[in-house]
């Protein structure tokens, strides 16, 4: 059984740390841009958000000032 993720704090404008895996591996500071979206199939939810105000390490690595379709599983609350 999958562990339920607490998404109650994940609101537009909330500062977060994204724990990225794969091609762009690392921890990156950002801000949630908009509301959580479910892009899963019926019966198998997959919650994602868009991020803005990405930190300089992300921008330098990707050339992008945002990150689209980031799984809520990859986010931690950040103070400030």
N, C-alpha and C positions, 0 to 999 in steps of 0.2 A: 504494500500500500504506500502511495506517495505521501510525503510530508506536506501538509498544507502550509503555504507561505502567508505570513501576515502582510497583507497589502494595504491595510487600513491607513497607514501613514503616507502612502505613496500618492501624493497630490501634486497638481500643477504648481511649479515653483519650489518644490522641495529639493534642497541640496542633497546629492547622493554621491556614493563611490560606486563605480561600475567595475566589477571583477571580470575582466574579459579573458576568454580562453581562445585558443585557435590562432589564426593569423595575427591578430592584434592583441597579443597576450599582455596583461598587466592590470594595474589598478589605476583608474582615471576618475578625477573629480568632474562633476557635471551637475546640471539642474534638470529636473523632470519638466518636460514641455508638453502639457496637455494631460489628458486622462488615460487610464489603462484601457487597452483594447484587447479583445479576445480574438485571436486569429486561428484558433484551433478548429478541429472538426467537431460535429455534434457528439457529445459525450466525452470528448477529450480536449479540455480547454488548454489554451496556450496564451498566457497573458504577457503583453509587451507594452513598452512605452517608448516615446521619442525623447531624446536627451538634447539639451542645448547647453551653451556656455561650457563647452568641453575644455579640459585643461590643455596647456601648451604641449604636453607630451603626446596627447591624442592628435592634436592638430598637426604637429610636426610629422607624425608617423603616417597619417591618413590624408592630410590636406583638407580635412573637413572640420567645420565648426559645430557639427551636430552628429548624433548617432541615431539612426532610425531602427525601429523594430528590436529593441533591447529587451530580452527576457527579464521579467521581474525577479527571477531566481538569481540574477547576477547583481542585484542592487543591495547596498547597505545605506542606512541613514547616515548623513554627515552633518555635523554641527557647523553652522555658519554658512 
